[in-house]
């Protein structure tokens, strides 16, 4: 099928082409060279109670944690009390506290894990004031951490990494708001609802009375894609015709998944004044993305061996929207798990075992294949530091990165961050298997049940938000356990990254010598990819073998 070659190639090009220009614009925004909303910026900063003075990494981190904690607390109260709040034409009641807690933590951490169906559970007020607001500021939080790390690399002998409040406000005002406005208008043009009307009654084709859900969907869908959030306004997310009505809307939303993450890699090159290095990181991410696309598409285009007696099979169509088919569904699956987005236009539970495993691997690697807004590049930078450190030791030289010596303190923080995914997935997720009633939560026996559990906790710890259908996410213990995994996955990376940024900012910059490990070119790209795959593969290879790999080997085997 020609689509199997043309569509993924077009997707990769559409993601990469605007990255250099947008990356340069982001650099200008964070360095205060964009000021067309300066009065609004000053007013917002005044409301935050900050004078804009630069902070060290501890003050920067405390501001970030305090802001996100307050946002999660406010969202929790909104969800609990939504039955008493306005803009609730369907008179929906408040959520139970475990589900409200899970949802508040989910949207605060940029995970957007949903253990509920949006149109059946949340009012317009909760969707607009609660969730959409967090979509903006959680994406902004990730971007500010990345910029703090970039400043730590580019500055020397200073404690200052910028001001969290100023960085957050600038990113929201000059980047997310205008892009989301344009995106929302395009989606409305394509048929996505943007309304405050009550649900409309209508009669189905068989005469039964039904309700047509409406709401301010376009505005939330725009920022959910641009900000690597992913929470669907409707229960089936971007497979719903009101969230994703046309072929054009599908491409707009799909490309938006990776637009800002790719641009932030180019922003790194602007800060460290080494465009070749940022291009090398971008090339490593792109190669990993293409590898995932090839494996997923090739698996989904294969005929199901359990249906071998049927003729004319054109791939695995189970769980796929007929408007998109296996190829576009596979591209979306790889993109949404490469980013920490989690939106879906097909049911990942119905993918082939190896096709679904691609999404798992993307998340288990820490979602560094472009990743979320900010989170992807600072996650990949941890692997870059590890790669440079190991290569420096192998040649018997003190490891240096961009003129900064990598000492024991920095590497302790890097190693600590590498434990986040194993603890979140294997430890917290593994507890589910030890509890009574675990079979009811997983909903499936054998390897596929393990795959559901693995996917759920990889999604939570990786701050992704997608899931295999059938997993009992609304179970009270799962609401709490997954909330813990989401918090670990968010702040288990942010705190080490800020600490490393603070250490690097204090260090002097040395002149680079011929003996320093080169951080550009094919050798660096190859070693970086190997490091990423080894760290993820060594941690999760056994459980992948018991889950999706075992399920693949059992395909076509009669019980």
N, C-alpha and C positions, 0 to 999 in steps of 0.2 A: 504494500500500500504506500503510495507516494506521500500520504499524510504523515507516515511514521518517520520520514526524513525531513520534510519541509516544516512541519509545525514546531518540532523542538528546535530546529536551527533558527527559525524566525523568533521564537521565544527568547533564546539566548541573546540574539542580536538586539532585540527590543529592550532587554534588561541592561546590556552593556553600553549601548550607544550613548544614552544621556548621562552615564555615570561620571565622566570627567568634568563636564560642564556643571552638573548639579553638585559634585563634590567641591568644586571651586566656590560655588555659591554658598555652600554650607560653611566653608572656612571663613568667608567674608561675614556671614551672619554671626558666628560665634566670636569673631574678633571685633565686632561692633562697627563694621564698615557698611552695614545696611541699616538705614534709619528712617524709612518712609512711614513707619508707625511709631516714631520716637515718643510722641506725647502719650500714646496708649501704653507703651513700654514703661515709661517713667511712672505713670499712674498705677500700673499693675505692681511694679516693684515697691512703690510706696505702700500699697495695700498689704504687701508681704512683710512690711516692716524692716526692709533691708536697705542699707545705703550703697550696696553694690561692691563693697570692699572685698578683695580677694581672700580666699580661705585656704588653710592647709588641708591635708587629706582628711584628718579627723573631723574638723569642723564641717568640711564639705559633706562627709559621710553622715554626720549627725543631722545636718539639715535635710539631707535626702531621706533618711530613715524617719525623722519626725514628720516630714511632709507626707510620705507614703502611709505612715501609720495613721495620721489624722484622716487621710482620704479613705482608707479602708474602714475606719470607724464610722465615718459619715455615711458611706455606702451601706454598711451593715444596718444602720438605723433606718435608712430609706427603704431598704428591702423588707425589714421587719414591719415597718409602719405604712407600707404603700396603700393599704386599704383605707387609711385616713387621709391620704394625700390627694391632691388634685390630679387632673389628666388621667383619670382611670375610668373611661366610659364603660368598661365591661365589669366594673366593681370587683376586681380581682383582690383576694385577701393577701395579707403579708405572708412571707415565707417563714417556715420553721427555722429556728435558730441554727441548726447544723448546716442547712442548705444556704441560709443567708450568710453565714460565716464563710463557707466554702466559696460562694460567689464573690463576696467582697475581697477575699484574699486572691481569688482567681484574677479579677480585673485589675487589682492593684499591682500584681506581679507581672502584668502583661501576658498572662497565660490564657485568660478567657475560656477556661474549662467550664462547661455548662452541664450541670446535672439536672436540667429542667428544659422545658420547651418554651421558647420565648413568648410566642403569641398566646400560650395558655397559662402563663405564670406571672408575667411582668406587665405592669402598667406602662403607659407612655411616659409618665414622670420618671419611673425607675429606669427605663431605657434611655431617656434623653439626659436627665440631670445626673443620674447615677452612673450608668455604664458608659455612655458616650464621653462624659467628662474624663473618666478614668482611661478611656482609650487614648485621649490626647496626652494626659500627663504621664501615664505609664510608658508610652513610647518616648516622650521627652526625657524621662528619667534615664532610660537606656542610652540615649544619645549624649546626655550630659556626662555620664560615666566614661564613655568612649573619648569624649573631648578632653576630660581631665587626664586620661592616660596619654593622649597625644601631647598635651602640654607638658606632662612629666618627662616625656621623651625629648621634647624640643627645647626645654629650659634647662638651666644649670644653676646650681648653688642657690636655690630658692626653696621656700616652703609653700609657695603659692601655686594653686592649680586653677584659679578662677573662682567665680562665685556661683554656687549651685542655683540660686534663685534667678539670677540674671541669665544664666545659660538656659534654664528651663523656659523662662518667659520668651526669650529670643527664638528658641526653636519652635515653640508653639505658635508665636505670632507671625514669624516670617517664613516658616516652612510648612508646618502642618495645616494651619488654618487656610491659607490660600490654596494649597494643593487639594485639601479635602473639599473646599467649596467648589472648585472646578470639577472635581471627580463626582461630587453629589449632583451637580447640574447635568453632567453627562449621563449619569445613571437615571435621573428623572426623565431625561430625553428618551432613554431606552425603555422606559416603562416601569421603573422601580417606584413604588408608592412613597409619597412624602405628605402625610395627612394626619390630622388630629381627629378625624371622624371615628365614630363607633364602627364596629365590625358590621358588614352589610349582610343581611339574610338573602339567600337565593335558593332556588330549587335545582337539585342535581339532575343529571340525565335520566335517572330512574324515579324522579319525583320527590326524593327525600329533601327535607329542608336542612340547609347547612348555613354556616357563617363564613363569610369571606374576610379574613383578617387584614387589617390595614395598619397604618401607623407611620411615624416618621422614620421610615426604613432607610431611605437613600443616604441621609446624613450619617447614620451609624455605619452603614456598609462602607462608605467612602473611607472613613478613618480606620475602620477595622482592617482594611486591606493595606492602606498606606502606612499605618503604625504597627504592622505585624501583630495585630491583636487577635482577630479571628472570630470573636463571638458573633454568632448568627442572630439576626433579629427574629427570624423564624426558626422552628425546630430543626428542619433539615438543612439549614444553612444555605450555602450558595448552590445547592441542588434545587432549591425552591424557585419556581418561576417568577416570584415577586422580588427575590433577591438577585437573580441572575437570569433575566428574561430572554436575552438574545445572544447571538454569537459575538457581537461587538462587546457587549457588557462582560462576557466571559473572558475575552482577551484583555479588556481594560483592568478587570479585577486581578487576573492572573499575573500580568506584568507588574501591577502595583505592589504585589507581594514582595518583590525583590528590588524595586527601584531605589529606595532610600538606603537599604543595607549595602547595595553595590556602590552607591555614591559615597558613603562614609569611608569605604576603603580608599577611594581617591582623595578624600579629605585628609587621611593620614599622610599621604605623600606631600600635601601642601604644608602640613605642620613640620614634618621632619626634613623638608626640602630634598626629598629623594623620590621622585615620581617612579623611577625604575623599581624601587622596593615595593611600592604600593601596587604596581602592575604585576609584580611577581606573586604577591598574595592574592590578587584578583584572579590571576591565571590558575593558581592552585585551587581556589574555590570553584572556578568555572570547570576545571577538569573533574573535580569530585561531583559537581552537578551533572555534567554530561554523562559520567559513568552511571550515576543513579538513573538518569533518564533512559539510557540505553537498556539497562537491566529491567526497569519497570515496564517500559513499552514492549520490549520483546516478550516478556512473560504474559502481559495482558492481551497480546495479539495471538497467543497460542490457543488452540482448541482445548476445551476441558476434557481430559481423558475419561472422565466418568460419563461423558456424553458422546463417546467415540462412535457409537452406532448411528448417530445422526449425521447427515451430510450437510455440506454448505455452511459449516461453522465459520464465523468471522471473528474469532477471539472471544474473550471472556466479557460478556455483556451483563452479567449478574451485578446488580447494585449500581449500574451506570445509567445516567440520563441519556436517553436516545438522542437528544439534541447534541451531545458532546462525544459520546462513544469512548472506546478504550484509549485512544491516543491522547485526546485532550484531557480526559480524566486522569491519565497517568502523569501528564505534565503537571497538572494541578497538584496531584499527590506529592510529587517530588519537590515542587516549589514550596508548598505550604509546610512541609516538614524540614526543608532546608532552611527556610525562615522559621521564626518562632511564631507562626501565624495560626495554624490550626483550623482555618476555614476549609470546607470541603465542597466539591461539586459532584461527588460520588461517595458511596459507602465503602470505606476502607476495609471493613470487615469482610466484604465480598471480593476483595482482590485475591489474586492467586497468592499462595504462601510466600514465594520469593518477591512478588510485586509488593505485597504488604511489608515484607522485611526491609525493603529499601527505605520506606518511611521510618521504620523503627531505627535503622542504622543512622539515618540523618539526625534523629533526636538523640540517640545514645552517644553520638560523637560530641554532644554538647551544642548542636545546631550551629556549627561554625562554617557550614557551607553557605556563605552569605549571612545566614542567621537573621535574628530580629534587628530592629532599628537600634544600633549601638551595641546591643548584646552580641551580635554575630562577630563584629570586628574585634571587640575586646576579648571575646572568647578565643578567637583565632590568634590574637596576640599572645595569649598564654602559651599556646603551642609554638608560636614563633620563638618566644624566649626559651622554651624547653629545647627546641631544635638547636638554637645557637649555643646554648649551654652545653649540650651533649657533644656537639661537633667541636667546640673549643676544648673540651676535656680530651677528646680523642686525639687531637694533635698536640696536646701538652701545653696549651697556651691558656692564659687567663681569659675566660669568655667575655667578649665585649659585643655590644649591640648598639649600632648607630653611635659609636663613640662612648657609650656608657658601659662601665664594668658591671657584670652581673655577679653579685655577691651571694652569700649564703642566705641573707634575709629575703632577698627577692625570690630565690628558688624555693625557700620554705613556703612562701605564699603561693607560688605556682603549684607545688606538689599538693598543698592543702586544697586548692581548687579542683585538682584532678580527682579528688575523692568524692566530690559532690554527686556526680551521676551514679557511681556505684552504691553509695549510701542510700540515695533517694530511691533507686530502682530495686536494688537487690536486698536491701535491709528493710526499708519501710514497706516496699511492695511485697517482699517475702513474708512479712507478718500476716498478710491476708490469707496466705495458704495455711497458716497455723491456727486460724480462728475457726470456730464452728460456723457452719453455713457458708463457707467460702465457695462451695460449688454453686450455690444459688447466685452469688455475686458474679462469678465468672460466667456462668450460664452455658458452659460447654465442657465436655470431657476431652481428655487427650491433649495433643500438642496445640490445637487451636485455642483451647481454654487458656493455656499458658501464654500463648501469643497475645490474647486479649489483656491479660494481666500485665505482661511486659510492656505492651503498647501504652496502656493507661498510665503506668508510673513513669515510663520514659517521657510521655507527653507532659505529665505534671511537673516532673523535675526539670525537664527541658523548657518549661514555660511555653509549651506549644498549644495545647488545648483540644486537639483532635482526639478521637477515640475510635476503637472498634465497637460497632453496634453490639448490643447484648450485654455489655458490661454494666453491672449494677451500681452506677455512679451515685445514685441518690441514697444508697444505704448510709445510715448515720455514721458508722465507723469509717466508711470510705470518704465521706465528706470531710471528716477531721484528718484522716491519714493523708489524703491527697492535698489538703490545705497545708499540712506540714511539709510535704514534698515540694509544693510550689514555693513556699517561703525559703526552703533550703536551696532550691534551684535558682532563685533570684538573688538572695543576699549572700549565698555561699560563693558566688562569683563576684558580686559587686564589691564586697569588703576587701578581698584579696587584690582586686584590680586597683582600687583606690590606694591601698597600702603600697603596692608596687609603684604606682604613679608618684606617690610621695617620696619614696626612696630614690627613684630615678631623678626626680626634680632636684633633690639635694646634691646629687653627684655632679662632679665636673665633667665636661665633655672633652674627650681626648681626640687628637688627630687620628684619623683612620690610617692604618698601615697596610702594607701588602700582605702581611701575615694574618690579618683579620679575616674571619670567615665571611665570604661574600653573601649578601642578603638579597641578591637578585640573580636572575639567570636560571637555566635548567637545573643545575645542581641543587640550588636552594629550594626550588619548587618541588623537586623529587623528594628531597629529604623531609620537607615540611609535610607532604602528603603521607609519606611513610610513617612519620611520627604520629600524625592524627589517626591513621588507621590502626597502628599498633596499640596506641593507648586505649582506643575504643574496642579493638578486637580482642585484646588480651583480657579485658575486664568482662566482656559480655559474650564471647564466643561460646562458652558452654551452654548458657541459657538460650542463645539463638539456635544452637544445635538441637536442643530439646523442644524448641517451639516451632518456628517457621521452617527450619531445615527438615526436621523430622516429618512435619506435615507435608512438605513437598515430596519427600521420598515415599509417602503413603498414598499419593495421588493415584487413582486408578486401581488401587489394591482393594479387592472385594473383602468385606468383613467376614 
